[in-house]
Amino acid sequence: MDLILLLNNVMKSQLIKPISETEMRILSLPTVVQREIFGHFKLEELLFLSFCSKRFKYLIQSIQGHRLKQIETITYTFSRGKFSIGAGTLFHLTLYEGYSCITPMELFGMSRETPCCWNRSPSCSLYNYDGKRRDSIIQGVHSYIQQFFGPSTYYEIESFNELPTSLENIRRSYIFLPDNSKPKELEACFKKSPIQQYVWLEGRLNGNLSSNSVIYKTEYLEVDHFRIGDFLIHFKGDYLRCNHTSLDNTEIVEFLNAWKSNERCKNLKVLTIYSMFDLDKNEILGKVGHKSLNPWEFVEWDIRDDNGGDNITTTTTRDYLIRESDGKRAYVNITPKVVYLAVFGSTGNYIKF
């Protein structure tokens, strides 16, 4: 296994490209031997070796494809001064932001002039990049990661007090807004992946989103500490959850009547509103023309978190509204702090959110 030792020495060197002799020795070996060699390396190390050449990358993908396919979800995490790429315990990289002493090394398929380098740590999972070019470098890294792991991988973003770079093929985003974030800055995060399956936004936005914002088209949208009046007007997706809102009885009544007349949220299947004010069920229902099932009848549905958790809320009601345009029913349950609404006419009796 002297070749394994040789490859390890390559990874510990500063330069990536001048290894043609080692590369040719590996390429000339029988497949069974190549598989044995690459099987000794972590995925982070295989990714590092793939920078050597396109032939080497294709060989790794061919020989170790079964391991690459084990990566079902890749999470990009943005925080102050660093960017991480993770897939549970199977794969992890961290890129640290810097503004000096960056020796370009032609990594992640980017040009020799791109200020991104391996930081010469004992592992192959730590890199440095020029923070002034954060977005273009991270976009280049993402492009290479997609090529390396294949098109079937599920990509998601987590961001903590830092607006993320806009990346393509992102299915899910959790964004904890930094202070004084502007609507246009938030919108820019979705430019390359405008319609996502799930988006969680938490924080206070300095202004309102435009009425045609792509964020309103998200299938599952959860907002926390937002002014949600505009969301209840412009949301075009299926599932909306609003946490820590300041909505009162009057605003709830206004929305429910607008839904009945088909003026708002025409595609809505499930709505959950958590209010910081006490809500009066009788007052609200008395002003929206609700109907009720027979005393011995009731409707029950489950609301499941879509963020990977096992939390399930079960709610029961006899009260419902009828939409005037198509006769669909929206069953409503109102507690002192929460409004639950489910349009059963289009979703059946089990609702996932």
Long-range contacts (C-beta under 8 A, 24 or more apart in sequence): 1-37, 1-40, 3-29, 3-37, 4-37, 4-40, 7-37, 7-41, 7-49, 10-49, 10-52, 11-45, 11-48, 11-49, 11-124, 12-120, 14-103, 14-105, 14-118, 14-120, 15-105, 16-51, 16-52, 16-105, 16-106, 16-107, 16-118, 17-52, 17-106, 19-52, 23-52, 23-53, 23-55, 23-56, 26-56, 26-59, 27-55, 27-56, 27-59, 31-63, 34-59, 34-63, 35-63, 35-64, 38-63, 38-64, 39-64, 42-124, 43-67, 43-68, 43-71, 43-90, 43-91, 44-91, 44-92, 44-93, 44-123, 44-124, 44-125, 45-124, 47-93, 47-124, 47-148, 48-118, 48-124, 50-148, 51-105, 51-106, 51-107, 51-108, 51-109, 57-148, 61-148, 68-148, 68-149, 68-150, 69-150, 69-152, 71-149, 71-153, 72-153, 72-154, 73-153, 73-154, 73-155, 73-156, 74-145, 74-149, 74-153, 74-154, 74-155, 74-156, 75-156, 75-157, 75-158, 76-138, 76-142, 76-155, 76-156, 76-157, 76-158, 76-164, 76-167, 77-157, 77-158, 77-159, 77-160, 78-157, 78-158, 78-159, 78-160, 78-162, 78-163, 78-164, 78-165, 79-159, 79-160, 79-161, 79-162, 80-161, 80-162, 81-131, 83-129, 83-134, 83-138, 83-141, 85-141, 85-145, 92-125, 93-125, 93-126, 93-127, 94-125, 94-126, 94-127, 95-127, 95-128, 95-129, 95-137, 95-138, 95-141, 96-126, 96-127, 96-128, 96-129, 97-128, 97-129, 97-130, 97-131, 97-134, 98-128, 98-129, 98-130, 98-131, 99-130, 99-131, 99-132, 101-128, 102-128, 102-129, 102-130, 108-140, 108-141, 108-143, 108-144, 108-145, 109-140, 109-143, 109-144, 109-147, 110-137, 110-140, 110-144, 114-140, 116-140, 116-141, 134-165, 135-165, 135-166, 138-165, 138-167, 139-165, 139-166, 139-167, 142-167, 142-168, 159-189, 163-188, 163-189, 164-189, 165-189, 166-190, 166-191, 166-192, 166-193, 167-192, 167-193, 168-192, 168-193, 169-193, 170-196, 171-196, 171-197, 171-198, 172-196, 172-197, 172-198, 172-199, 173-198, 173-199, 173-200, 174-200, 174-307, 175-199, 175-200, 175-201, 175-202, 175-203, 176-202, 176-203, 177-201, 177-202, 177-203, 177-204, 177-205, 178-203, 179-203, 179-204, 180-206, 181-205, 181-206, 182-206, 182-207, 183-207, 183-208, 183-209, 183-210, 183-213, 186-215, 187-213, 187-214, 187-215, 190-214, 190-215, 195-219, 198-222, 198-306, 198-307, 200-224, 200-307, 201-226, 209-234, 220-306, 220-353, 222-307, 228-273, 232-264, 232-265, 233-258, 233-264, 235-264, 235-265, 235-268, 236-265, 236-266, 236-267, 237-267, 237-268, 238-267, 238-268, 238-269, 238-270, 239-268, 239-269, 239-270, 239-271, 239-306, 239-353, 240-265, 240-268, 240-270, 240-271, 240-272, 241-271, 241-272, 241-273, 241-274, 241-353, 242-271, 242-272, 242-273, 242-274, 243-274, 244-274, 244-276, 245-273, 245-274, 245-275, 245-276, 246-275, 246-276, 246-277, 247-273, 247-275, 247-277, 248-275, 248-277, 248-279, 249-279, 249-280, 249-283, 249-284, 252-279, 252-284, 252-334, 252-339, 253-283, 253-284, 253-287, 253-288, 256-284, 256-288, 256-321, 256-332, 256-341, 257-287, 257-288, 257-289, 259-321, 259-323, 259-330, 259-341, 260-288, 260-289, 260-321, 260-322, 260-323, 260-324, 261-324, 261-325, 262-323, 262-324, 262-325, 262-326, 268-341, 268-343, 269-342, 269-343, 269-346, 269-347, 269-351, 270-303, 270-341, 270-342, 270-343, 270-347, 270-351, 270-353, 271-339, 271-340, 271-341, 271-342, 272-303, 272-313, 272-338, 272-339, 272-340, 272-341, 272-353, 273-338, 273-339, 274-337, 274-338, 275-337, 275-338, 275-339, 276-337, 278-336, 278-337, 279-334, 279-335, 279-336, 279-337, 279-338, 279-339, 281-334, 281-335, 281-336, 284-334, 285-319, 285-332, 285-334, 288-321, 289-321, 290-319, 290-320, 290-321, 290-332, 291-319, 291-320, 291-321, 291-322, 292-318, 292-319, 292-320, 293-318, 293-320, 299-331, 299-344, 299-349, 300-349, 301-331, 301-342, 301-344, 301-349, 301-350, 301-351, 302-350, 302-351, 302-352, 303-340, 303-351, 303-352, 303-353, 304-351, 304-352, 304-353, 305-353, 306-352, 306-353, 315-340
